[in-house]
C-alpha cells in the first residue's frame, strides 16, 4: 500500500521534474536482458526510457543498451548493485542462484495470473518485500516492477510430452523454479540467453527449449527447427520484468523523479501485458499453417507436474527464510483471492479451446 500511495503525486512530479533547479539531471545507462523488439518482454524498457525523457522534459535521460552491447544479460544485477551502471532492465529470476527467493517475484510454476500477481505486488506488500529480499542478500538496488506478460508456452520440442518420463534425460533450456521441477524429473536443464537458443536447437546442443509467448518465440524462429509447441505454460503463468536502479543513484533522486519512474514503470506494466495479449492469438493461428503442432500437455501429466512443483516450493522454503516469508505472503493472498477468482470469472470449459 505504501507504493500505491506514492503514485498520488505524479502530476506534481511532472511539474517538479521539468525545469527545476532543485533536481539534478539524471543520465542513466540501462543495459537490458531482452532485445527491445520483443513485444511485452523487451519493448517496455524502450518505452520507459522514451517516456521518462519526454515527461521530464529531458531532465531524466535513460540510454538503453541492447543485450550484450554493454555487458552480458545475466550480469545486470551485479553491475547495477556495484554502480557500474545506474540501471538495468531484466527478468530477475535469472539471479535465483544469488537470491533464492527472487523467482517468486519473476515467475512461479502453477502460480498467479498476471493481474493477480500485480494485485499482490502493489497492494499486498510485494514491492516492499522485494526491496528487503535484495537488501538481505547484500545487493544495493531499488527494484521496480516495469513489465509483465501472460503465460509462456510450455516450450518447443521435437516430440510431444505425454508422460513425466519423457523429461528424463532431456537436454532443455528452462528457467527459474520450473527448471528445478524438471531437474527433479531427471532433465538436464541449462540456462542461456534468448539470442543463443535458435543456434543451440539447430546444432543439437539442446533438445528442447522454452523462452516466452508465441509472439516472441516466432521472432526467435524456434518453429523452423522443432514442430511441437506445447501448452499450457505451467511453469510461468506470469512473467514479470523489473527496472533495477543502483541504491545510491535512487537515493539522490528527488521525490518527483521517483514518482515519475514509478508511474512510467506502472504504465509500462499495463502496456506490456496488453501488447502480448493482443498479438499472441494471431501468431498462434499462423503457426498452424507452418506445420507447428500446438498440443496440450495431458491433464494427468499437468497434475503430476503440479505435485512435483509443490515439493520444490516446500524444499526451497525450508532452505531460505526470505523464500518462506514471500511464499507464505503469496499463499495468504491467494487464499482469499481464489474465492473471487473462482466465482467472478467465466469457467474455462464454458467454451471450446477456439471459443466455439
TORFI-894379 format. One record per residue (C-alpha): residue in one letter; x negated, y, z. Coordinates in steps of 0.05 Angstrom, whole numbers. Layout:
<zabas>
{zaba 'a',{X,Y,Z}},
...
</zabas>
This chain:
<zabas>
{zaba 'x',{0,0,0}},
{zaba 'x',{-59,46,13}},
{zaba 'x',{-79,41,-60}},
{zaba 'x',{-8,56,-84}},
{zaba 'x',{-5,119,-42}},
{zaba 'x',{-70,144,-72}},
{zaba 'x',{-36,146,-140}},
{zaba 'x',{12,200,-119}},
{zaba 'x',{-37,257,-132}},
{zaba 'x',{-50,241,-205}},
{zaba 'x',{-21,306,-231}},
{zaba 'x',{-64,344,-183}},
{zaba 'x',{-124,302,-204}},
{zaba 'x',{-117,325,-275}},
{zaba 'x',{-117,398,-255}},
{zaba 'x',{-175,390,-207}},
{zaba 'x',{-218,350,-255}},
{zaba 'x',{-211,399,-312}},
{zaba 'x',{-259,457,-309}},
{zaba 'x',{-270,452,-234}},
{zaba 'x',{-335,480,-205}},
{zaba 'x',{-330,431,-146}},
{zaba 'x',{-333,365,-182}},
{zaba 'x',{-398,343,-215}},
{zaba 'x',{-393,319,-286}},
{zaba 'x',{-397,244,-289}},
{zaba 'x',{-437,209,-343}},
{zaba 'x',{-429,133,-336}},
{zaba 'x',{-458,76,-375}},
{zaba 'x',{-409,18,-375}},
{zaba 'x',{-431,-49,-405}},
{zaba 'x',{-372,-95,-419}},
{zaba 'x',{-365,-171,-417}},
{zaba 'x',{-318,-174,-476}},
{zaba 'x',{-320,-143,-545}},
{zaba 'x',{-273,-84,-547}},
{zaba 'x',{-240,-113,-610}},
{zaba 'x',{-209,-169,-567}},
{zaba 'x',{-137,-149,-552}},
{zaba 'x',{-117,-143,-479}},
{zaba 'x',{-184,-171,-456}},
{zaba 'x',{-235,-122,-483}},
{zaba 'x',{-191,-67,-512}},
{zaba 'x',{-172,-37,-443}},
{zaba 'x',{-245,-19,-430}},
{zaba 'x',{-249,25,-492}},
{zaba 'x',{-181,56,-477}},
{zaba 'x',{-201,74,-406}},
{zaba 'x',{-266,105,-429}},
{zaba 'x',{-230,148,-481}},
{zaba 'x',{-173,166,-434}},
{zaba 'x',{-220,189,-378}},
{zaba 'x',{-257,235,-425}},
{zaba 'x',{-193,265,-454}},
{zaba 'x',{-155,271,-388}},
{zaba 'x',{-214,302,-352}},
{zaba 'x',{-229,349,-410}},
{zaba 'x',{-298,319,-415}},
{zaba 'x',{-319,322,-342}},
{zaba 'x',{-318,245,-340}},
{zaba 'x',{-352,211,-397}},
{zaba 'x',{-360,135,-400}},
{zaba 'x',{-404,104,-453}},
{zaba 'x',{-383,33,-469}},
{zaba 'x',{-437,-18,-487}},
{zaba 'x',{-413,-79,-524}},
{zaba 'x',{-432,-148,-495}},
{zaba 'x',{-507,-159,-495}},
{zaba 'x',{-525,-90,-521}},
{zaba 'x',{-548,-63,-454}},
{zaba 'x',{-551,-126,-410}},
{zaba 'x',{-523,-197,-411}},
{zaba 'x',{-449,-203,-397}},
{zaba 'x',{-460,-246,-335}},
{zaba 'x',{-507,-194,-304}},
{zaba 'x',{-457,-138,-297}},
{zaba 'x',{-440,-146,-223}},
{zaba 'x',{-513,-146,-201}},
{zaba 'x',{-532,-88,-247}},
{zaba 'x',{-475,-44,-221}},
{zaba 'x',{-489,-62,-148}},
{zaba 'x',{-563,-46,-158}},
{zaba 'x',{-548,21,-191}},
{zaba 'x',{-580,2,-257}},
{zaba 'x',{-515,23,-290}},
{zaba 'x',{-459,65,-259}},
{zaba 'x',{-402,20,-281}},
{zaba 'x',{-384,-45,-315}},
{zaba 'x',{-322,-79,-342}},
{zaba 'x',{-316,-154,-334}},
{zaba 'x',{-277,-216,-314}},
{zaba 'x',{-303,-222,-243}},
{zaba 'x',{-292,-297,-240}},
{zaba 'x',{-359,-305,-274}},
{zaba 'x',{-391,-290,-206}},
{zaba 'x',{-360,-346,-166}},
{zaba 'x',{-429,-374,-151}},
{zaba 'x',{-448,-310,-115}},
{zaba 'x',{-379,-292,-86}},
{zaba 'x',{-338,-357,-75}},
{zaba 'x',{-272,-320,-62}},
{zaba 'x',{-276,-278,-125}},
{zaba 'x',{-239,-326,-172}},
{zaba 'x',{-176,-316,-132}},
{zaba 'x',{-176,-244,-159}},
{zaba 'x',{-191,-267,-230}},
{zaba 'x',{-151,-329,-247}},
{zaba 'x',{-121,-384,-204}},
{zaba 'x',{-101,-453,-233}},
{zaba 'x',{-25,-461,-228}},
{zaba 'x',{-26,-391,-200}},
{zaba 'x',{17,-329,-205}},
{zaba 'x',{48,-299,-267}},
{zaba 'x',{13,-233,-286}},
{zaba 'x',{67,-188,-257}},
{zaba 'x',{69,-228,-192}},
{zaba 'x',{-6,-221,-185}},
{zaba 'x',{-3,-145,-195}},
{zaba 'x',{53,-142,-142}},
{zaba 'x',{7,-177,-92}},
{zaba 'x',{-54,-136,-113}},
{zaba 'x',{-21,-67,-109}},
{zaba 'x',{28,-78,-51}},
{zaba 'x',{3,-140,-14}},
{zaba 'x',{-66,-115,5}},
{zaba 'x',{-103,-148,-52}},
{zaba 'x',{-141,-86,-72}},
{zaba 'x',{-167,-75,-2}},
{zaba 'x',{-185,-149,6}},
{zaba 'x',{-226,-147,-58}},
{zaba 'x',{-269,-90,-32}},
{zaba 'x',{-281,-128,33}},
{zaba 'x',{-299,-192,-4}},
{zaba 'x',{-353,-157,-44}},
{zaba 'x',{-380,-120,17}},
{zaba 'x',{-383,-184,58}},
{zaba 'x',{-430,-214,6}},
{zaba 'x',{-474,-152,4}},
{zaba 'x',{-451,-123,-63}},
{zaba 'x',{-446,-48,-66}},
{zaba 'x',{-389,-38,-114}},
{zaba 'x',{-320,-9,-117}},
{zaba 'x',{-274,-55,-157}},
{zaba 'x',{-212,-31,-194}},
{zaba 'x',{-161,-76,-229}},
{zaba 'x',{-165,-50,-300}},
{zaba 'x',{-133,-102,-345}},
{zaba 'x',{-91,-165,-344}},
{zaba 'x',{-66,-214,-395}},
{zaba 'x',{-17,-272,-391}},
{zaba 'x',{-33,-346,-396}},
{zaba 'x',{-92,-371,-436}},
{zaba 'x',{-85,-434,-476}},
{zaba 'x',{-110,-498,-443}},
{zaba 'x',{-165,-499,-494}},
{zaba 'x',{-187,-526,-562}},
{zaba 'x',{-202,-600,-572}},
{zaba 'x',{-219,-649,-626}},
{zaba 'x',{-169,-698,-596}},
{zaba 'x',{-107,-686,-552}},
{zaba 'x',{-109,-694,-477}},
{zaba 'x',{-60,-749,-459}},
{zaba 'x',{-87,-774,-392}},
{zaba 'x',{-134,-748,-338}},
{zaba 'x',{-184,-799,-361}},
{zaba 'x',{-191,-760,-426}},
{zaba 'x',{-230,-707,-388}},
{zaba 'x',{-283,-756,-364}},
{zaba 'x',{-349,-744,-398}},
{zaba 'x',{-321,-687,-440}},
{zaba 'x',{-371,-631,-453}},
{zaba 'x',{-328,-570,-445}},
{zaba 'x',{-334,-495,-434}},
{zaba 'x',{-286,-479,-377}},
{zaba 'x',{-286,-420,-329}},
{zaba 'x',{-272,-407,-256}},
{zaba 'x',{-233,-453,-210}},
{zaba 'x',{-205,-491,-269}},
{zaba 'x',{-276,-512,-285}},
{zaba 'x',{-283,-540,-214}},
{zaba 'x',{-220,-581,-226}},
{zaba 'x',{-247,-611,-290}},
{zaba 'x',{-314,-626,-257}},
{zaba 'x',{-277,-665,-204}},
{zaba 'x',{-246,-705,-261}},
{zaba 'x',{-315,-722,-290}},
{zaba 'x',{-321,-670,-345}},
{zaba 'x',{-388,-638,-360}},
{zaba 'x',{-369,-564,-351}},
{zaba 'x',{-412,-508,-377}},
{zaba 'x',{-404,-433,-378}},
{zaba 'x',{-425,-388,-436}},
{zaba 'x',{-401,-321,-464}},
{zaba 'x',{-346,-319,-515}},
{zaba 'x',{-392,-297,-571}},
{zaba 'x',{-431,-363,-567}},
{zaba 'x',{-373,-411,-568}},
{zaba 'x',{-359,-418,-642}},
{zaba 'x',{-431,-439,-656}},
{zaba 'x',{-432,-486,-595}},
{zaba 'x',{-369,-521,-620}},
{zaba 'x',{-394,-524,-692}},
{zaba 'x',{-461,-554,-671}},
{zaba 'x',{-430,-603,-621}},
{zaba 'x',{-465,-571,-561}},
{zaba 'x',{-395,-574,-530}},
{zaba 'x',{-337,-619,-548}},
{zaba 'x',{-282,-570,-528}},
{zaba 'x',{-272,-501,-501}},
{zaba 'x',{-223,-454,-470}},
{zaba 'x',{-231,-379,-475}},
{zaba 'x',{-167,-339,-478}},
{zaba 'x',{-99,-329,-510}},
{zaba 'x',{-83,-343,-584}},
{zaba 'x',{-92,-271,-607}},
{zaba 'x',{-164,-274,-582}},
{zaba 'x',{-181,-346,-599}},
{zaba 'x',{-161,-332,-671}},
{zaba 'x',{-213,-276,-676}},
{zaba 'x',{-266,-323,-649}},
{zaba 'x',{-248,-375,-702}},
{zaba 'x',{-240,-438,-659}},
{zaba 'x',{-186,-464,-706}},
{zaba 'x',{-239,-470,-761}},
{zaba 'x',{-276,-524,-721}},
{zaba 'x',{-224,-563,-680}},
{zaba 'x',{-150,-570,-691}},
{zaba 'x',{-118,-587,-624}},
{zaba 'x',{-97,-524,-585}},
{zaba 'x',{-65,-547,-520}},
{zaba 'x',{-13,-514,-476}},
{zaba 'x',{4,-491,-424}},
{zaba 'x',{-55,-453,-396}},
{zaba 'x',{-50,-485,-328}},
{zaba 'x',{-119,-460,-306}},
{zaba 'x',{-105,-386,-320}},
{zaba 'x',{-33,-363,-316}},
{zaba 'x',{-61,-294,-308}},
{zaba 'x',{-130,-267,-326}},
{zaba 'x',{-150,-203,-291}},
{zaba 'x',{-206,-156,-312}},
{zaba 'x',{-238,-102,-269}},
{zaba 'x',{-278,-39,-274}},
{zaba 'x',{-335,-44,-225}},
{zaba 'x',{-366,22,-202}},
{zaba 'x',{-430,30,-163}},
{zaba 'x',{-413,45,-90}},
{zaba 'x',{-457,108,-86}},
{zaba 'x',{-430,133,-152}},
{zaba 'x',{-359,122,-128}},
{zaba 'x',{-374,158,-62}},
{zaba 'x',{-397,221,-98}},
{zaba 'x',{-334,228,-139}},
{zaba 'x',{-281,276,-116}},
{zaba 'x',{-212,252,-94}},
{zaba 'x',{-185,279,-160}},
{zaba 'x',{-235,240,-201}},
{zaba 'x',{-220,177,-161}},
{zaba 'x',{-146,186,-174}},
{zaba 'x',{-158,194,-248}},
{zaba 'x',{-199,130,-252}},
{zaba 'x',{-146,93,-213}},
{zaba 'x',{-89,119,-256}},
{zaba 'x',{-126,103,-321}},
{zaba 'x',{-141,32,-299}},
{zaba 'x',{-69,21,-277}},
{zaba 'x',{-44,45,-345}},
{zaba 'x',{-96,0,-379}},
{zaba 'x',{-70,-59,-340}},
{zaba 'x',{0,-47,-367}},
{zaba 'x',{-24,-36,-438}},
{zaba 'x',{-68,-97,-438}},
{zaba 'x',{-12,-143,-417}},
{zaba 'x',{36,-112,-468}},
{zaba 'x',{-14,-120,-524}},
{zaba 'x',{-24,-194,-511}},
{zaba 'x',{50,-208,-504}},
{zaba 'x',{64,-170,-569}},
{zaba 'x',{12,-207,-611}},
{zaba 'x',{9,-279,-586}},
{zaba 'x',{74,-305,-615}},
{zaba 'x',{58,-285,-686}},
{zaba 'x',{-12,-313,-683}},
{zaba 'x',{14,-379,-655}},
{zaba 'x',{63,-383,-713}},
{zaba 'x',{8,-372,-763}},
{zaba 'x',{-35,-426,-732}},
{zaba 'x',{16,-478,-754}},
{zaba 'x',{2,-460,-826}},
{zaba 'x',{-72,-472,-815}},
{zaba 'x',{-65,-544,-794}},
{zaba 'x',{-71,-529,-720}},
{zaba 'x',{-34,-577,-673}},
{zaba 'x',{-6,-534,-617}},
{zaba 'x',{10,-590,-568}},
{zaba 'x',{37,-591,-498}},
{zaba 'x',{-2,-628,-444}},
{zaba 'x',{45,-683,-418}},
{zaba 'x',{84,-664,-355}},
{zaba 'x',{56,-723,-316}},
{zaba 'x',{-15,-700,-332}},
{zaba 'x',{2,-630,-310}},
{zaba 'x',{28,-655,-244}},
{zaba 'x',{-37,-694,-233}},
{zaba 'x',{-78,-632,-251}},
{zaba 'x',{-37,-592,-201}},
{zaba 'x',{-52,-643,-147}},
{zaba 'x',{-127,-640,-162}},
{zaba 'x',{-123,-564,-163}},
{zaba 'x',{-94,-565,-93}},
{zaba 'x',{-151,-608,-69}},
{zaba 'x',{-202,-559,-99}},
{zaba 'x',{-169,-498,-68}},
{zaba 'x',{-168,-530,1}},
{zaba 'x',{-241,-551,-6}},
{zaba 'x',{-261,-481,-26}},
{zaba 'x',{-221,-451,32}},
{zaba 'x',{-256,-497,81}},
{zaba 'x',{-325,-474,56}},
{zaba 'x',{-315,-398,55}},
{zaba 'x',{-279,-354,105}},
{zaba 'x',{-263,-300,53}},
{zaba 'x',{-234,-351,5}},
{zaba 'x',{-190,-378,61}},
{zaba 'x',{-166,-308,80}},
{zaba 'x',{-149,-287,9}},
{zaba 'x',{-117,-353,-8}},
{zaba 'x',{-73,-350,54}},
{zaba 'x',{-52,-279,37}},
{zaba 'x',{-32,-300,-33}},
{zaba 'x',{6,-361,-8}},
{zaba 'x',{44,-319,43}},
{zaba 'x',{66,-272,-12}},
{zaba 'x',{86,-330,-57}},
{zaba 'x',{129,-360,-2}},
{zaba 'x',{176,-301,-5}},
{zaba 'x',{166,-284,-79}},
{zaba 'x',{187,-354,-101}},
{zaba 'x',{256,-342,-73}},
{zaba 'x',{263,-283,-120}},
{zaba 'x',{227,-315,-178}},
{zaba 'x',{270,-378,-179}},
{zaba 'x',{336,-342,-172}},
{zaba 'x',{326,-280,-214}},
{zaba 'x',{294,-305,-278}},
{zaba 'x',{327,-350,-330}},
{zaba 'x',{304,-423,-326}},
{zaba 'x',{253,-441,-379}},
{zaba 'x',{294,-501,-401}},
{zaba 'x',{355,-459,-418}},
{zaba 'x',{329,-453,-489}},
{zaba 'x',{283,-496,-531}},
{zaba 'x',{209,-481,-540}},
{zaba 'x',{224,-439,-601}},
{zaba 'x',{281,-401,-568}},
{zaba 'x',{335,-443,-601}},
</zabas>
